[in-house]
């Protein structure tokens, strides 16, 4: 399992255009790679919200379970992937498993989830763990990707954050909130590149912050639990 550093900057006092200009003017010569795209996630948690509380309490070792896909948020979901995201302090890693296509509409419910995970791609022990989880939160956002000239550091900029509460049945997804002004910048790099990272962060006019889209969505839609 390969771990990498992920440093996050939650930005409220710059526009998206200003943030992007800072990245493009950086002396490490970040340039845009890939096409911008919309990312969608369904986050799962235990019934006692263990993943949520572990993150809020800042446990050194913690985990998240989510299904991710790209493009349109609703209706027929193609090429969804289960991601198990593990954190060890500032270091993070992901395991990915392709899962079954599904439809995200008013009929989405726990039975739908059973069908998503009913695939040989998921190992037996993980499959048992998934049966103890429930879908809690749907979120989406727009992402742009940048890579340094030496290809050692990657920056992503996320904007237009959307959160939807997921109910046990009759999911009209009307319980939602939009966070249009906030921007999340993430700096990602391999563990052996940490020594040179200060040369990048010191030239960014943003402060490193603790930021979790899952935690923010749960707090805004469910209240502090």
C-alpha positions as CSV (number, residue, x, y, z in Angstrom):
1,X,0.0,0.0,0.0
2,X,1.5,3.4,-1.1
3,X,0.9,6.4,1.2
4,X,1.2,10.0,0.1
5,X,0.9,13.4,1.7
6,X,-2.3,15.4,1.3
7,X,-2.2,19.0,2.5
8,X,-5.5,20.9,2.3
9,X,-6.3,24.6,2.1
10,X,-9.9,25.6,2.8
11,X,-10.2,29.0,1.1
12,X,-13.0,31.5,1.7
13,X,-11.4,34.9,0.9
14,X,-10.2,34.4,-2.7
15,X,-12.3,33.8,-5.8
16,X,-11.7,30.7,-7.9
17,X,-10.0,32.8,-10.6
18,X,-7.6,34.3,-8.0
19,X,-6.8,30.8,-6.6
20,X,-6.1,29.4,-10.0
21,X,-3.9,32.5,-10.9
22,X,-1.8,31.9,-7.8
23,X,-1.2,28.3,-8.8
24,X,-0.3,29.1,-12.3
25,X,2.1,31.9,-11.3
26,X,3.9,29.6,-8.7
27,X,7.6,29.3,-9.3
28,X,7.3,25.5,-9.4
29,X,5.5,26.1,-12.7
30,X,2.2,24.2,-12.2
31,X,0.3,23.6,-15.4
32,X,-3.1,22.2,-15.9
33,X,-3.4,18.5,-16.7
34,X,-6.4,16.4,-17.6
35,X,-9.8,17.9,-18.4
36,X,-11.8,19.6,-15.6
37,X,-14.5,17.3,-14.4
38,X,-17.3,16.9,-11.9
39,X,-16.7,14.4,-9.1
40,X,-19.6,12.7,-7.2
41,X,-19.4,10.7,-4.0
42,X,-21.7,8.7,-1.8
43,X,-20.2,8.4,1.6
44,X,-21.0,5.4,3.9
45,X,-20.6,5.2,7.6
46,X,-21.3,2.8,10.5
47,X,-24.7,3.3,12.3
48,X,-22.8,5.0,15.2
49,X,-21.0,7.3,12.7
50,X,-17.6,6.0,13.7
51,X,-15.9,7.4,10.6
52,X,-17.3,10.8,11.2
53,X,-16.4,10.9,14.9
54,X,-12.9,9.5,14.2
55,X,-12.3,12.4,11.8
56,X,-13.7,15.1,14.1
57,X,-11.7,13.8,17.0
58,X,-8.6,13.8,14.8
59,X,-7.6,10.2,15.4
60,X,-4.2,9.5,13.8
61,X,-5.5,6.4,12.0
62,X,-8.9,6.6,10.4
63,X,-10.9,5.4,7.4
64,X,-13.6,6.5,4.9
65,X,-15.8,4.5,2.6
66,X,-17.2,6.1,-0.5
67,X,-18.5,5.3,-4.0
68,X,-17.1,7.7,-6.6
69,X,-18.1,8.5,-10.2
70,X,-17.6,11.3,-12.7
71,X,-20.0,13.4,-14.7
72,X,-23.7,13.7,-14.0
73,X,-24.8,13.3,-10.4
74,X,-28.2,11.6,-10.9
75,X,-29.9,8.9,-12.9
76,X,-27.8,6.1,-14.5
77,X,-24.5,5.9,-12.8
78,X,-21.8,4.4,-15.0
79,X,-18.3,3.2,-13.9
80,X,-18.8,3.7,-10.2
81,X,-15.8,2.8,-8.0
82,X,-15.7,1.9,-4.3
83,X,-12.8,3.8,-2.6
84,X,-11.6,2.9,0.9
85,X,-9.6,5.9,1.9
86,X,-7.1,5.4,4.8
87,X,-5.3,8.1,6.7
88,X,-2.3,7.8,8.9
89,X,-1.7,11.4,10.2
90,X,-1.1,13.5,7.1
91,X,-0.4,10.5,5.0
92,X,-3.2,9.0,2.9
93,X,-3.8,6.0,0.7
94,X,-6.7,4.5,-1.3
95,X,-7.9,1.0,-2.3
96,X,-10.2,1.0,-5.3
97,X,-12.8,-1.6,-6.4
98,X,-15.1,-1.4,-9.4
99,X,-18.7,-1.9,-8.4
100,X,-22.0,-2.5,-10.2
101,X,-23.8,0.3,-12.1
102,X,-26.9,1.7,-10.4
103,X,-29.5,4.4,-10.7
104,X,-29.5,7.3,-8.3
105,X,-33.1,8.6,-8.1
106,X,-36.0,8.6,-5.7
107,X,-36.0,4.8,-5.4
108,X,-32.4,4.7,-4.1
109,X,-32.4,2.8,-0.8
110,X,-30.4,0.2,1.2
111,X,-31.5,-2.5,-1.2
112,X,-29.9,-0.6,-4.1
113,X,-26.7,-0.5,-2.1
114,X,-26.7,-4.3,-1.8
115,X,-26.8,-4.6,-5.5
116,X,-23.9,-2.1,-6.0
117,X,-21.6,-4.2,-3.8
118,X,-22.7,-7.6,-5.1
119,X,-19.5,-8.2,-7.2
120,X,-16.6,-10.6,-7.1
121,X,-14.2,-7.6,-7.2
122,X,-14.8,-6.9,-3.5
123,X,-13.0,-9.3,-1.1
124,X,-15.0,-11.3,1.3
125,X,-14.0,-9.5,4.5
126,X,-14.6,-6.1,3.0
127,X,-17.9,-7.3,1.7
128,X,-18.9,-8.2,5.3
129,X,-17.8,-4.8,6.5
130,X,-19.8,-3.0,3.9
131,X,-23.0,-4.7,5.1
132,X,-22.6,-2.9,8.4
133,X,-22.5,0.5,6.7
134,X,-25.3,2.8,5.5
135,X,-25.2,5.6,2.9
136,X,-25.1,9.0,4.7
137,X,-24.2,11.7,2.3
138,X,-24.1,12.5,-1.4
139,X,-21.7,15.3,-2.5
140,X,-20.4,16.7,-5.8
141,X,-18.0,19.4,-6.8
142,X,-16.0,20.6,-9.8
143,X,-12.2,19.8,-9.9
144,X,-9.3,21.1,-11.9
145,X,-5.9,19.4,-11.9
146,X,-2.4,20.9,-12.0
147,X,1.1,19.3,-12.0
148,X,4.4,20.9,-11.1
149,X,7.1,21.1,-13.9
150,X,9.2,18.4,-12.1
151,X,6.1,16.2,-11.9
152,X,6.6,15.6,-8.1
153,X,3.7,17.7,-6.8
154,X,0.0,17.8,-7.8
155,X,-2.6,20.4,-7.0
156,X,-6.3,20.0,-7.3
157,X,-8.8,22.9,-6.9
158,X,-12.4,22.0,-5.9
159,X,-15.3,24.4,-6.2
160,X,-19.1,24.5,-6.4
161,X,-19.6,22.1,-3.5
162,X,-23.0,20.4,-3.2
163,X,-24.2,18.2,-0.3
164,X,-27.4,16.1,-0.2
165,X,-28.7,14.1,2.7
166,X,-29.5,10.4,1.9
167,X,-32.7,9.0,3.5
168,X,-33.6,5.4,4.1
169,X,-36.4,5.7,1.4
170,X,-38.1,8.3,-0.8
171,X,-34.9,10.0,-1.7
172,X,-36.0,13.2,-3.4
173,X,-32.6,14.7,-2.4
174,X,-34.3,18.0,-1.4
175,X,-32.4,18.1,1.9
176,X,-29.3,19.8,0.5
177,X,-26.9,22.7,0.8
178,X,-24.7,24.5,-1.7
179,X,-21.3,26.1,-0.8
180,X,-20.5,28.2,-3.8
181,X,-17.9,30.6,-2.3
182,X,-15.6,28.1,-0.6
183,X,-12.7,26.5,-2.5
184,X,-10.6,23.6,-1.4
185,X,-7.1,23.3,-2.7
186,X,-5.2,20.1,-2.1
187,X,-1.4,19.6,-2.5
188,X,-0.6,15.9,-3.0
189,X,2.8,14.3,-3.3
190,X,4.7,11.1,-2.4
191,X,6.2,10.6,1.1
192,X,9.8,11.0,-0.1
193,X,9.0,14.5,-1.5
194,X,8.1,16.0,1.9
195,X,11.5,17.6,2.4
196,X,10.9,20.1,-0.4
197,X,7.3,20.9,0.2
198,X,7.9,24.1,2.3
199,X,9.3,25.7,-0.8
200,X,5.8,25.3,-2.3
201,X,3.5,26.1,0.7
202,X,5.5,29.2,1.7
203,X,4.7,30.8,-1.6
204,X,1.0,30.1,-1.3
205,X,-1.1,32.9,0.4
206,X,-3.3,30.3,2.0
207,X,-3.2,28.5,5.3
208,X,-3.1,24.8,5.7
209,X,-6.3,23.6,7.3
210,X,-8.0,20.5,8.5
211,X,-10.7,19.9,5.9
212,X,-13.1,17.0,5.2
213,X,-15.9,17.3,2.8
214,X,-17.7,14.4,4.5
215,X,-17.5,16.0,7.9
216,X,-18.6,19.4,6.5
217,X,-21.6,17.8,4.8
218,X,-22.7,15.8,7.9
219,X,-22.4,18.8,10.1
220,X,-24.4,21.1,7.8
221,X,-27.2,18.6,7.0
222,X,-27.5,16.6,10.2
223,X,-26.2,19.1,12.7
224,X,-23.3,18.4,15.1
225,X,-23.8,14.7,16.2
